[in-house]
């Protein structure tokens, strides 16, 4: 089987999947984002970690730093090919996130450092005004294990070095 045929079979076995929900910009909404992510990943047969931790951090940031009274934030999950993409969109586009290196005794400020450590890629997309989307991607390991043709099709997150 050539590489092109193998890639086509992986794409057929792993169709595009997506999920989206609007949530209140509150601690309850952030918790709901994580719980909905867990449910959706289980439905898709994907591992929960590290995706649930990434969603927890991004949703907490949306509820804390991106909160505008009366405006919800949106959680979106996509699986396309071999990548899980997590997006959290809020309506505070004038406040872009910056990873910080807090002091050792600081009780907060490490969320984006965790996102950076747990994901293969992450970033920020502006617009349309007044929105911003913080996105993160996790590469799925879709290659079957030797001797087990069913492994990999459900997907596990790769442990490859970040790009």
Buried (B, 14 or more C-beta within 10 A) or exposed (E): EEEEEEEEEBBEEBEEBEBEBEBBBBEEBBBBBBEBBBEBBEEBEBBBEBBBBBBBBBBBBBBBBBBEEEBBBBBBBBBBEBBBBBBBBBBBBEEEBEEEEEEEEEEEEBBBBBBBEBBBBBEEEEEEEEBBBBBBBBBBBBBEEEEEEEBBBBBBBBEEEEE
